[in-house]
Amino acid sequence: MRYRVTHTTIYEYAEPFSSCHNQVRLIPRDLLRQECQNSEIIVDPTPDAIDRHVDWYGNIVESFSLNEPHESLRITAVSDVEVRAVDPVMFNASPAWERVRDQLAGESAPATFDALQYIFDTPYVRSAPALAEYAERSFTANRPMLEAAWDLTKRIHADFEFDPDATTMNTGVLEVLHRRRGVCQDFAHLQIGCLRSLGLPARYVSGYLRTAPPPGGERLIGADASHAWCALWCPALGWTDFDPTNNCVPSESHITLAWGADYGDVSPIKGVVLGGGEQKVKVGVDVEEAGG
């Protein structure tokens, strides 16, 4: 499936800001199942220059500065992406989760070594006994790891209510566990916290969803903005994505933008503004099908 993704962010300030410095992660990644064929980031007012680099996680980052007074800032990213369906995941073909956990410490393969960085606590996701206790209902003794992770995905989807007014970006994972409500970022962080609390490497994935559902299908939650899900590492099988918000394994309807240890690593726009007073932010995302 081919898509054109348009992601627009508008900042309006009560008074002119004197300068701003920004980093944007708005260019979809190239993967085995996904190819970003074209991408353009348009900034208004136009900065003198936009610099591009690749961050620690392999995400493309564009940076720019504005050093003259302005009262608004518009950032528009337009990308043409082709996404291919993934093969069905054979959940019960994965090894027992305890064996994977115990083997990870002794593995030295580069891919496994890279995955180990996703076991540790991060600012948005900290391991906790309560998270391990919630996860253990799915991760029973000798259960295949991906089967257990899929069961955990389904339980989060069933136990938690999507509520955009229930949390903020500063709401902790344990508070989400207690409230039983939140948004896609919360549910991704929650599942990551559960997996890491069991000693398993899990990472945060940001991206987009097909805006309109396929014929006869239900509209996915989170299609009007950037979306988030998680991925779990299994030796020999690599990374497997899970979307607890929509109770699915991401496939053609999911476009991967970036990944990291938590939201702080993949925030679409991050920056510093000097002056400007109170600000209003408007974000719009449109994912348009461009043919198969």
Secondary structure, 3 states (H helix, E strand, C coil): CEEEEEEEEEEEEEEEEEEEEEEECCCCCCECCEEEEEEEEEEECCCCCEEEEECCCCCEEEEEEECCCEEEEEEEEEEEEEECCCCCCCHHHCCEHHHHHHHHCCCCCHHHHHHHHHCCCCCCCCCCHHHHHHHHCCCCCCCEHHHHHHHHHHHHHHHCEECCCCCCCCCCHHHHHHHCEECHHHHHHHHHHHHHHCCCCEEEEEEEECCCCCCCCCCCCCCCCCEEEEEEEECCCEEEEEECCCCECCCCCEEEEEEECCHHHHCCEEEEEEECCCEEEEEEEEEEECCC
